[in-house]
Amino acid sequence: MQDSKLAHAPAGERAARELYAEFLRLWNQRDPEQLSRLFGRNANLVGFDGSPIDGQENIEVHLREVFGSHQTAAFVGKVREVRVLAPGVVLLRAVAGMVPPGSSDLNPAVNTIHTLLATSQRDRWRVELFQSTPAAFHGRSEAAAALTAELRKELELSGSGSSGS
């Protein structure tokens, strides 16, 4: 969403977009402590491999292990939809690709669909659920190719990983 349009979006939509952009930025910085602080105390994370992680403290431990075990790829993301479900509750759906370390292009094999559920708590927005689902598109190679092309445009626009537009 362009900045001028974002300025006129409902507060919950702006907050969810900003929260997602911050999630991508902190992932790309490999910062498990700050990244986990985006989550609510009892939040849930479902990783790309389906691993469920429950609670902010466990999310931090998990992220520390992920970032410590290997050099993670950088995300480039694109928000597809934001819905205010109720006052203080927002659902964000996005697509994302990953740029492997040392590369300037996406690895299409790890394109993903992101789902983020956020709530407002004491005037601060928190992630309550973040799920990353492989965008495998089994039997639909044209859909996979179209997603990769769309994400490559986002990568070009951002100049690097993490756009979250």
ChimeraX attribute file (.defattr): number of C-alpha atoms within 10 A of each C-alpha:
attribute: neighborCount
match mode: 1-to-1
recipient: residues
	/A:1	14
	/A:2	7
	/A:3	9
	/A:4	8
	/A:5	9
	/A:6	15
	/A:7	11
	/A:8	10
	/A:9	13
	/A:10	11
	/A:11	13
	/A:12	23
	/A:13	20
	/A:14	18
	/A:15	21
	/A:16	28
	/A:17	25
	/A:18	15
	/A:19	21
	/A:20	29
	/A:21	20
	/A:22	18
	/A:23	24
	/A:24	22
	/A:25	20
	/A:26	19
	/A:27	21
	/A:28	18
	/A:29	15
	/A:30	20
	/A:31	16
	/A:32	20
	/A:33	16
	/A:34	15
	/A:35	20
	/A:36	25
	/A:37	16
	/A:38	21
	/A:39	26
	/A:40	20
	/A:41	17
	/A:42	14
	/A:43	22
	/A:44	21
	/A:45	23
	/A:46	18
	/A:47	17
	/A:48	17
	/A:49	9
	/A:50	12
	/A:51	12
	/A:52	13
	/A:53	20
	/A:54	17
	/A:55	16
	/A:56	23
	/A:57	17
	/A:58	17
	/A:59	25
	/A:60	20
	/A:61	14
	/A:62	20
	/A:63	20
	/A:64	16
	/A:65	12
	/A:66	14
	/A:67	16
	/A:68	12
	/A:69	9
	/A:70	8
	/A:71	11
	/A:72	17
	/A:73	21
	/A:74	24
	/A:75	26
	/A:76	29
	/A:77	29
	/A:78	25
	/A:79	21
	/A:80	14
	/A:81	13
	/A:82	18
	/A:83	15
	/A:84	18
	/A:85	13
	/A:86	10
	/A:87	9
	/A:88	16
	/A:89	19
	/A:90	24
	/A:91	20
	/A:92	21
	/A:93	20
	/A:94	20
	/A:95	25
	/A:96	31
	/A:97	30
	/A:98	26
	/A:99	23
	/A:100	17
	/A:101	11
	/A:102	7
	/A:103	11
	/A:104	14
	/A:105	17
	/A:106	23
	/A:107	14
	/A:108	20
	/A:109	13
	/A:110	19
	/A:111	26
	/A:112	22
	/A:113	21
	/A:114	24
	/A:115	20
	/A:116	22
	/A:117	22
	/A:118	28
	/A:119	25
	/A:120	18
	/A:121	11
	/A:122	7
	/A:123	8
	/A:124	10
	/A:125	21
	/A:126	23
	/A:127	27
	/A:128	23
	/A:129	20
	/A:130	22
	/A:131	20
	/A:132	21
	/A:133	19
	/A:134	18
	/A:135	21
	/A:136	16
	/A:137	12
	/A:138	8
	/A:139	8
	/A:140	9
	/A:141	11
	/A:142	10
	/A:143	14
	/A:144	18
	/A:145	13
	/A:146	11
	/A:147	20
	/A:148	22
	/A:149	14
	/A:150	16
	/A:151	24
	/A:152	18
	/A:153	12
	/A:154	22
	/A:155	24
	/A:156	14
	/A:157	12
	/A:158	15
	/A:159	12
	/A:160	15
	/A:161	26
	/A:162	28
	/A:163	23
	/A:164	25
	/A:165	20
